[in-house]
Amino acid sequence: MNSGVTTILDFSHSINTPEHADAAIEGLDQAGVRAIFGYGFFESSPNAPAYFSGPEERIKDFHRIAATYFSSDRGLLSLGVSLNEQGMVPFEYTRAEIEAARAHNALIVTHTLGLPGRSSGVAELAEAGLLGPDQVHVHCNGLPEQDWVELARAGAKLSISPEPELNADLGAPPFTQCERHGVKPTISCDSLYSTPGDLLTQVRIGLGFKRWLDVEANTLAPREPAKPKTTAYEALGWCTVNAADAVGLADHIGSLTPGKQADLIMVGGSSFSLHPQLHPAGTVVYGTSPSEIRTVMVNGKLVKHNGALIDHDMTALALQADRAAEQIIERGAKLPSGLPREIEEALGVA
């Protein structure tokens, strides 16, 4: 919210126990942000003692979460699921997870990657009749053309994380494929341990990459420079109207429209990077950092005003985060080995 994010799709990796799920929902409630809680169906700590005996137990706990917290209107919170990594679990698990989600009208989010030697899972989902507009497929780098045909035909949604994808060698952010198949791109931050939690940074990086794609053929030919066809105004749609549509909230948020629920971001102040203000969309995309986001409203309620969050002690929260990280590292150091070398070194076990 400090960075101007009013709504998050929480790809909740850390459901190691039922208590983790309860605490994640409590945290979203206390934050005051609009959120879709994506219950994670996978093991996130493979070297720790397992609480759930198998996928059936996890799905049973998901039903508990749905009945306990989402049996009626939750206001700012809605229900989702985060699927197991496709291709890494038997397909019947994926089918059961999707069926459980749809039993509760929950949004479905999944990592979809065309990695060498591994199926993205799109073809299998299409063949089983399980693709649909209630799914957000994250990344989608390296997908074969037929996968794009199937995603577009099903009306599935897409989330691109420009900075993490470029840094992690996942492949080119797939803006061109979206354009070719009529899929509306949305923007995400992916993992916040390596990426700032503000969407405008990702929009700026994504727009720069997309504009390179727009003129790449001319540049490599080489021919006369061509004018990029993707505008700053269009790029803002990636994290506003397109995003609201992707998570099923287009009737409530995503644009300044009478009758919607007033999730608003106000940019301004005396920051030199915002002056002169010759082009509103360009100023927001190219000149705005979290410090220039002066006021934020969620559902008509002020959550940030005059540059400061309301009802949150940021100093205390930062100290809590530091203490939690220290405790996690201490516990991790006691786990059996088998982690990647760089993680072992961070935990002090290498």
Secondary structure as GFF3:
##gff-version 3
##sequence-region A 1 350
A	DSSP	beta_strand	7	12	.	.	.	ID=ss1
A	DSSP	alpha_helix	18	31	.	.	.	ID=ss2
A	DSSP	beta_strand	34	40	.	.	.	ID=ss3
A	DSSP	alpha_helix	55	69	.	.	.	ID=ss4
A	DSSP	beta_strand	77	82	.	.	.	ID=ss5
A	DSSP	alpha_helix	91	103	.	.	.	ID=ss6
A	DSSP	beta_strand	107	112	.	.	.	ID=ss7
A	DSSP	alpha_helix	122	127	.	.	.	ID=ss8
A	DSSP	beta_strand	135	139	.	.	.	ID=ss9
A	DSSP	alpha_helix	145	154	.	.	.	ID=ss10
A	DSSP	beta_strand	157	160	.	.	.	ID=ss11
A	DSSP	alpha_helix	162	167	.	.	.	ID=ss12
A	DSSP	alpha_helix	175	181	.	.	.	ID=ss13
A	DSSP	beta_strand	185	187	.	.	.	ID=ss14
A	DSSP	alpha_helix	199	220	.	.	.	ID=ss15
A	DSSP	alpha_helix	232	238	.	.	.	ID=ss16
A	DSSP	alpha_helix	241	246	.	.	.	ID=ss17
A	DSSP	beta_strand	264	267	.	.	.	ID=ss18
A	DSSP	three_ten_helix	272	274	.	.	.	ID=ss19
A	DSSP	alpha_helix	280	287	.	.	.	ID=ss20
A	DSSP	three_ten_helix	290	292	.	.	.	ID=ss21
A	DSSP	beta_strand	293	298	.	.	.	ID=ss22
A	DSSP	beta_strand	301	305	.	.	.	ID=ss23
A	DSSP	beta_strand	308	309	.	.	.	ID=ss24
A	DSSP	alpha_helix	314	333	.	.	.	ID=ss25
A	DSSP	alpha_helix	341	347	.	.	.	ID=ss26
###
